[in-house]
Amino acid sequence: MHLAARSKKDITLSDEQAENVLISAILQGKVLNITANDFNDPDWVRAYRFIQKSREAGEKISSEALKHRLKISPGKLAALNNPTAEEIEVCARIVKERSVMRKLYTCMRNMFMGKGDINTSLNKTQDLIREYRSIGMKDTLVRAGDLLDEALCDLEWGILYGLPQIDAWTRGMHRGELIIIAGRPSVGKSSLAVQIAARVSLSAKVVFFSLEMKSINIVRKAACSLTGLTSDALMWDEEAHDKIKCMNLYVCDNLIQTVNAVYESALKFKESAGLDLVIIDYLQLLRNEGKYQTREQEISEITRQLKLMARELDVPVVALSQLSRDSEKRGGRPKLSDLRGSGSIEQDADCVFLIHKGTSTELILAKQRDGATGIIEVDFHKEISRFEEAGEVF
């Protein structure tokens, strides 16, 4: 069978033919992104290490040396050949895939047998799954000039928030961005997130993970925000019902959510139906597998993984966050340092919005990685879950 034509149904935990090709390539002096432990055949594990040590010592190694010095059988050495560059690339991927699969099998077997800490095993399993997905991705240096068109393309408008001044400052939400909307309780964080989700869902696909509200409450808020009608008025407006049914908004209200669970759910949805925006309400209710000395360390890891999720899914991720009580005790407008739980929220986010309710309600663009910041007065119409710009900009 030609190696480049192999299908996924041929996958096993090892591949003798692919390992033979790689040993042949290494004997020819090829440098591969493979380690000795990626081989399953014990003879090739020894051979790889021997070849690497000999190469470091400046010695040239042939198959005859493997025969005499490592006592590898002539029959096995006879299978070595002169592979093409395409065959080497395909086989390197196959061997790496099988290596990760064996580690994954061992990890899951130990987990089912009750060996070790279950959370540590789950974390390792997720890491191995991500490693498997990354196999074959090219990690190369790229000339800056060759990226010019793509860089200029990123300056184009992204997915709009629906608030004109905010859209003017940010040019919308862009792929791979982590966006934080923060505020104290009852200032309208969830309403703003639902408003954004409802508007975007008319032309794009949005997944909303709610760890606080039930799905029906989110849909009700989205319907009110989209139509400008109160819940009571909405009941009797058939035209509004038709508009609401056009929303491509998908809601998950599972109260026990980890970052990995959110990622896997979003990835599955993206692969099956396409995905444009992820919203999470809210960050401090997320959990992460593993043990942490402090909640702050856990939040730091959660925000790091949310940023990675945005990049891997290639969509904007909007996460709501609580502000600490310090902002209320101090008085005045909140600051980035008031983000509750960890300074890494500020560090990992591309954009941070703070909602401030004083004599008037303000939406503060406190951080934008590649642009201006500013403050705008807004009117929050709680009965229809809608924010509208009041006009005054600071």
PyMOL commands that set and color helices and strands:
alter all, ss='L'
color gray80, all
select helices_A, chain A and resi 3-5+8-10+16-27+36-38+42-56+63-69+74-78+85-112+118-134+144-153+164-170+189-200+215-227+231-234+238-244+259-273+283-285+295-313+326-330+336-338+344-348+382-384
alter helices_A, ss='H'
color red, helices_A
select strands_A, chain A and resi 178-183+206-210+249-252+277-281+317-322+351-357+361-368+374-381+386-393
alter strands_A, ss='S'
color yellow, strands_A
deselect
rebuild
show_as cartoon
